[in-house]
Amino acid sequence: MSVHHLCATCPIRKRAEKKPNSCLAKLWRWHTRFCPGWKSYVKSLKEENKK
């Protein structure tokens, strides 16, 4: 399984999305600024939407 697929089902991401003002959500947003796996995941979603 590739890293970007892990992002799609990440339990931390799901918890952060449920409570966007929580400390966990802030940590998640900080993490996504530099995470190569997240960047790859977002790029793959954009490419999928172009098709």
SEPALO-558735 format. One record per residue (C-alpha): x, y, z; residue number from 1; residue in three letters. Coordinates in steps of 0.5 Angstrom, whole numbers, plus 500, padded with zeros to 3 digits. Example, Ala and Ser with C-alpha at 12.3 -4.5 7.8 and 13.67 -1.06 7.14 Angstrom:
SEPALO-558735
<site><xx>525</xx><yy>491</yy><zz>516</zz><num>1</num><residu>ALA</residu></site>
<site><xx>527</xx><yy>498</yy><zz>514</zz><num>2</num><residu>SER</residu></site>
This chain:
SEPALO-558735
<site><xx>500</xx><yy>500</yy><zz>500</zz><num>1</num><residu>MET</residu></site>
<site><xx>503</xx><yy>507</yy><zz>498</zz><num>2</num><residu>SER</residu></site>
<site><xx>503</xx><yy>512</yy><zz>503</zz><num>3</num><residu>VAL</residu></site>
<site><xx>498</xx><yy>517</yy><zz>500</zz><num>4</num><residu>HIS</residu></site>
<site><xx>493</xx><yy>511</yy><zz>501</zz><num>5</num><residu>HIS</residu></site>
<site><xx>495</xx><yy>511</yy><zz>508</zz><num>6</num><residu>LEU</residu></site>
<site><xx>493</xx><yy>519</yy><zz>508</zz><num>7</num><residu>CYS</residu></site>
<site><xx>486</xx><yy>517</yy><zz>506</zz><num>8</num><residu>ALA</residu></site>
<site><xx>484</xx><yy>513</yy><zz>512</zz><num>9</num><residu>THR</residu></site>
<site><xx>488</xx><yy>516</yy><zz>517</zz><num>10</num><residu>CYS</residu></site>
<site><xx>485</xx><yy>516</yy><zz>524</zz><num>11</num><residu>PRO</residu></site>
<site><xx>488</xx><yy>522</yy><zz>526</zz><num>12</num><residu>ILE</residu></site>
<site><xx>486</xx><yy>526</yy><zz>520</zz><num>13</num><residu>ARG</residu></site>
<site><xx>479</xx><yy>524</yy><zz>521</zz><num>14</num><residu>LYS</residu></site>
<site><xx>479</xx><yy>526</yy><zz>528</zz><num>15</num><residu>ARG</residu></site>
<site><xx>482</xx><yy>533</yy><zz>526</zz><num>16</num><residu>ALA</residu></site>
<site><xx>477</xx><yy>534</yy><zz>521</zz><num>17</num><residu>GLU</residu></site>
<site><xx>471</xx><yy>532</yy><zz>526</zz><num>18</num><residu>LYS</residu></site>
<site><xx>474</xx><yy>538</yy><zz>531</zz><num>19</num><residu>LYS</residu></site>
<site><xx>477</xx><yy>543</yy><zz>526</zz><num>20</num><residu>PRO</residu></site>
<site><xx>479</xx><yy>547</yy><zz>532</zz><num>21</num><residu>ASN</residu></site>
<site><xx>482</xx><yy>542</yy><zz>537</zz><num>22</num><residu>SER</residu></site>
<site><xx>490</xx><yy>542</yy><zz>538</zz><num>23</num><residu>CYS</residu></site>
<site><xx>490</xx><yy>535</yy><zz>534</zz><num>24</num><residu>LEU</residu></site>
<site><xx>487</xx><yy>539</yy><zz>528</zz><num>25</num><residu>ALA</residu></site>
<site><xx>492</xx><yy>544</yy><zz>529</zz><num>26</num><residu>LYS</residu></site>
<site><xx>498</xx><yy>539</yy><zz>529</zz><num>27</num><residu>LEU</residu></site>
<site><xx>495</xx><yy>536</yy><zz>523</zz><num>28</num><residu>TRP</residu></site>
<site><xx>495</xx><yy>542</yy><zz>519</zz><num>29</num><residu>ARG</residu></site>
<site><xx>502</xx><yy>543</yy><zz>521</zz><num>30</num><residu>TRP</residu></site>
<site><xx>504</xx><yy>536</yy><zz>519</zz><num>31</num><residu>HIS</residu></site>
<site><xx>501</xx><yy>537</yy><zz>512</zz><num>32</num><residu>THR</residu></site>
<site><xx>506</xx><yy>543</yy><zz>511</zz><num>33</num><residu>ARG</residu></site>
<site><xx>512</xx><yy>539</yy><zz>510</zz><num>34</num><residu>PHE</residu></site>
<site><xx>509</xx><yy>531</yy><zz>510</zz><num>35</num><residu>CYS</residu></site>
<site><xx>512</xx><yy>529</yy><zz>503</zz><num>36</num><residu>PRO</residu></site>
<site><xx>506</xx><yy>523</yy><zz>503</zz><num>37</num><residu>GLY</residu></site>
<site><xx>501</xx><yy>528</yy><zz>504</zz><num>38</num><residu>TRP</residu></site>
<site><xx>503</xx><yy>532</yy><zz>498</zz><num>39</num><residu>LYS</residu></site>
<site><xx>503</xx><yy>526</yy><zz>494</zz><num>40</num><residu>SER</residu></site>
<site><xx>496</xx><yy>524</yy><zz>496</zz><num>41</num><residu>TYR</residu></site>
<site><xx>494</xx><yy>531</yy><zz>495</zz><num>42</num><residu>VAL</residu></site>
<site><xx>497</xx><yy>531</yy><zz>488</zz><num>43</num><residu>LYS</residu></site>
<site><xx>494</xx><yy>524</yy><zz>486</zz><num>44</num><residu>SER</residu></site>
<site><xx>487</xx><yy>527</yy><zz>488</zz><num>45</num><residu>LEU</residu></site>
<site><xx>488</xx><yy>533</yy><zz>483</zz><num>46</num><residu>LYS</residu></site>
<site><xx>490</xx><yy>528</yy><zz>478</zz><num>47</num><residu>GLU</residu></site>
<site><xx>484</xx><yy>524</yy><zz>479</zz><num>48</num><residu>GLU</residu></site>
<site><xx>480</xx><yy>530</yy><zz>478</zz><num>49</num><residu>ASN</residu></site>
<site><xx>483</xx><yy>532</yy><zz>472</zz><num>50</num><residu>LYS</residu></site>
<site><xx>481</xx><yy>525</yy><zz>468</zz><num>51</num><residu>LYS</residu></site>
